[in-house]
Amino acid sequence: MRRISVGDVELAVADTGRGHPLVLIHGLACGKRMWFEQTRALKERFRVIAYDQRGHGLSDAPSDPRQYSPAHLAGDLVAVLDALELERAAIVGFSLGGGPALALAATAPERVSRLVLADVGAGADDMWRSQWLSQRWTKLIDRGAIDDLVCDMLRSEFFKRFAAQSVRSRDYMAGLIRATPSVGLRNILSEVLAKRNSLFRMTTVLKALKVPTLILLGQHDNVCRASARLLVNTIPNATVQWIADAGHMAPLENGAIFTFQLQQFLDN
């Protein structure tokens, strides 16, 4: 693992394998650890790069909420590519990670060889609920009720299906949430999730994308179903693949199928 500086923030970056570079961007309260299965399977054929977004895992978690805008998260992705001297890479954005991935594809398409948006755009058709949930979890953090926060998050549509698979899955997801610095999680919730624009207001941007794009969606991911339909119908020549027996946490719930579909797309 190495650390990359973005201004006064340092990001923790894992870089392994050989071949065409592949950057994996994790979701909310997950960190780069969520990509363990994909990294293990793909590192023999790709140079796999996974990093903790600011406020997550081993990356810095600034206390200033103003350092957590979507522009900051997008800038972090560019900084990682620049620090690793990567002119072009395949980009996979899962859930929260879809924001930086989309931003790069829209503003610098020459740097994206392939774009994968996995379970992206939760609540795009009901932004009020996303804002309500962000406020609910923020209040729990402010009260220092971390145990209550973890339990509430595990019951949410984002994590409940994976958590229900087994005690091991529940403990693993709880561990990922607990490994997310409270200040980082709070600021991501208040500055990104609570304030983000609906994908339905970004159709002009989506129609202009010129990067080969794959939409991956868990078969039972109800929070991203409308957004996935929008993405595949709006992004030129985008394709969609469903991940069987998976909800929102598709890369973890059915990692083998998720990785297979990802590799098939990257190889074409």
C-alpha positions in Angstrom: 0.0 0.0 0.0 1.2 3.5 -0.7 -0.1 7.0 0.3 -0.9 9.7 -2.3 -1.2 13.3 -1.3 -4.1 15.5 -2.6 -3.4 18.9 -1.1 -3.3 18.3 2.6 -5.2 15.0 2.4 -3.5 11.6 2.0 -5.2 8.7 0.3 -4.4 5.0 1.0 -3.9 3.2 -2.3 -3.4 -0.5 -3.1 -1.7 -1.2 -6.4 -1.1 -4.8 -7.5 -0.9 -7.0 -10.6 0.2 -6.4 -14.2 -1.6 -5.5 -17.4 -4.0 -2.7 -18.3 -4.8 -0.5 -15.3 -8.2 -1.1 -13.6 -9.3 1.3 -10.9 -11.9 0.2 -8.3 -13.8 2.8 -6.4 -15.8 1.6 -3.3 -19.1 2.5 -1.9 -20.3 4.3 1.2 -18.8 3.0 4.5 -17.0 0.1 2.6 -13.4 1.2 1.9 -11.1 -0.5 -0.6 -11.2 -3.8 1.5 -14.6 -4.6 -0.2 -12.7 -5.3 -3.5 -10.7 -8.3 -2.0 -12.4 -10.9 -4.2 -12.2 -8.9 -7.4 -8.5 -8.0 -6.8 -7.6 -11.6 -6.1 -9.3 -12.8 -9.3 -8.2 -10.0 -11.7 -4.6 -9.2 -10.6 -3.1 -11.9 -12.9 -4.5 -10.0 -16.0 -4.8 -6.4 -14.9 -3.0 -3.9 -12.8 -5.7 -3.5 -10.1 -5.8 -0.2 -8.2 -8.1 0.3 -5.3 -8.1 3.3 -2.9 -9.9 4.4 0.2 -11.9 7.5 -0.7 -11.3 10.4 1.7 -13.1 9.9 5.0 -12.8 6.1 4.6 -10.5 3.3 5.7 -6.9 4.3 6.0 -7.2 7.5 4.1 -7.3 10.9 5.9 -10.7 12.1 7.2 -10.6 15.9 7.3 -12.8 17.5 9.9 -13.9 20.3 7.6 -17.1 19.3 5.8 -16.2 21.6 2.9 -13.5 19.1 1.9 -16.1 16.4 1.0 -17.9 17.8 -2.0 -18.4 15.6 -5.1 -15.7 17.7 -6.7 -13.2 16.7 -4.1 -14.1 13.0 -4.6 -13.7 13.4 -8.3 -10.4 15.3 -7.9 -9.1 12.4 -5.7 -9.6 10.0 -8.6 -7.7 12.2 -11.0 -4.9 12.6 -8.4 -4.6 8.9 -8.0 -4.2 8.4 -11.8 -1.7 11.3 -12.0 0.4 10.0 -9.0 0.6 6.5 -10.6 1.4 8.1 -14.0 -1.7 6.5 -15.6 -2.8 8.2 -18.7 -5.8 5.9 -19.2 -7.5 3.2 -17.2 -10.7 1.2 -16.9 -12.8 2.7 -14.1 -15.3 0.8 -11.9 -17.5 2.9 -9.6 -19.7 1.1 -7.1 -22.5 3.0 -5.4 -20.9 6.2 -3.9 -17.9 5.5 -6.2 -20.1 6.0 -9.2 -19.9 9.8 -8.7 -16.1 10.2 -9.3 -16.3 7.6 -12.1 -19.0 9.4 -14.0 -17.3 12.8 -13.4 -14.0 11.5 -15.0 -15.8 9.9 -17.9 -17.7 13.2 -18.6 -14.8 15.6 -18.2 -11.8 13.6 -19.4 -13.1 10.7 -21.5 -9.6 10.2 -23.0 -8.5 8.9 -19.6 -11.2 6.2 -19.4 -10.9 3.1 -21.5 -13.9 1.4 -20.0 -16.5 2.6 -17.6 -18.4 0.3 -15.2 -21.2 1.7 -13.0 -22.3 -0.9 -10.4 -25.4 -0.3 -8.3 -25.1 3.4 -8.9 -27.7 6.2 -8.3 -29.5 4.9 -5.2 -32.8 6.7 -4.7 -32.5 8.7 -7.9 -36.3 8.6 -8.2 -36.8 9.5 -4.5 -34.1 12.0 -3.4 -36.2 12.9 -0.3 -35.6 9.5 1.2 -31.8 9.7 0.6 -31.8 13.0 2.4 -33.9 11.7 5.3 -31.6 8.7 5.7 -28.5 10.9 5.6 -29.9 13.1 8.3 -30.9 10.1 10.4 -27.5 8.6 10.3 -25.8 11.9 10.9 -27.8 12.4 14.1 -26.7 9.0 15.4 -23.1 9.9 14.7 -23.5 13.3 16.5 -24.9 11.5 19.5 -21.9 9.1 19.5 -24.4 6.2 19.1 -22.1 4.1 16.9 -23.6 0.8 17.8 -27.1 2.1 17.0 -25.7 3.5 13.7 -24.2 0.2 12.7 -27.4 -1.7 13.4 -29.5 0.9 11.6 -27.2 0.8 8.6 -27.3 -3.0 8.5 -31.1 -2.8 8.4 -31.1 -0.4 5.5 -31.8 -1.4 1.9 -28.1 -0.8 1.1 -26.7 -3.5 3.4 -29.5 -5.7 4.8 -29.5 -8.5 2.2 -25.8 -9.0 2.4 -25.9 -8.8 6.2 -28.7 -11.4 6.3 -26.6 -14.0 4.3 -24.8 -15.2 7.4 -23.3 -14.2 10.7 -20.0 -13.9 9.0 -21.4 -11.6 6.3 -23.1 -9.4 9.0 -19.9 -9.2 11.0 -17.9 -8.4 7.9 -20.2 -5.5 6.8 -20.3 -4.2 10.4 -16.5 -4.3 10.4 -16.4 -2.2 7.2 -18.7 0.4 8.7 -16.8 0.6 12.0 -13.5 1.0 10.1 -14.9 4.1 8.5 -13.9 7.2 10.6 -17.0 8.7 12.1 -16.0 12.2 11.0 -15.5 11.0 7.5 -18.8 9.1 7.4 -20.6 12.1 8.8 -19.2 14.5 6.3 -19.8 12.2 3.3 -23.4 11.8 4.5 -24.0 15.5 4.9 -22.0 16.9 2.0 -22.5 14.2 -0.7 -25.5 12.0 -0.1 -27.7 14.7 1.3 -26.9 17.3 -1.4 -26.3 15.3 -4.5 -28.4 15.8 -7.7 -30.6 13.1 -9.0 -29.4 11.3 -12.0 -32.7 12.3 -13.7 -31.3 15.9 -13.7 -28.1 14.8 -15.4 -29.5 13.4 -18.7 -27.6 15.9 -20.8 -24.3 14.8 -19.2 -25.2 11.1 -19.6 -26.2 11.5 -23.3 -22.8 13.1 -24.0 -20.7 10.2 -22.6 -18.4 8.7 -25.2 -16.9 5.8 -23.2 -17.9 2.1 -23.5 -20.1 1.6 -20.5 -21.4 -1.3 -18.6 -24.2 -1.0 -16.0 -24.1 -3.8 -13.3 -27.0 -4.2 -11.0 -27.9 -6.7 -8.3 -31.1 -8.6 -9.1 -32.7 -7.5 -5.9 -31.2 -4.0 -5.7 -34.4 -2.1 -5.4 -32.8 1.3 -4.5 -30.9 1.4 -7.8 -33.4 -0.2 -10.2 -34.8 3.1 -11.6 -31.4 4.7 -11.9 -30.0 1.6 -13.7 -32.8 1.8 -16.2 -32.1 5.5 -16.7 -28.3 4.9 -17.2 -28.7 2.2 -19.8 -31.4 4.0 -21.7 -29.5 7.4 -21.7 -25.8 6.6 -22.0 -25.0 5.9 -25.7 -24.5 2.2 -26.4 -24.4 1.3 -22.7 -25.2 -2.3 -21.8 -26.6 -3.8 -18.6 -25.9 -7.1 -16.8 -27.9 -8.3 -13.8 -26.1 -10.0 -10.9 -28.2 -12.9 -9.8 -29.0 -13.5 -6.1 -27.6 -10.1 -5.1 -29.0 -6.9 -3.7 -27.2 -3.5 -3.5 -23.9 -5.0 -2.3 -23.5 -7.1 -5.5 -19.7 -7.2 -5.5 -19.9 -8.9 -2.0 -23.1 -10.8 -2.2 -22.3 -12.6 -5.5 -18.6 -11.8 -6.1 -18.0 -14.6 -8.5 -20.7 -13.5 -11.0 -19.9 -9.8 -10.5 -16.2 -10.5 -11.3 -17.1 -12.7 -14.3 -19.3 -10.0 -15.8 -16.7 -7.3 -15.2 -13.9 -9.4 -16.8 -16.1 -10.2 -19.8 -16.7 -6.5 -20.4 -13.0 -5.6 -19.9 -11.9 -8.3 -22.4 -14.2 -7.2 -25.2 
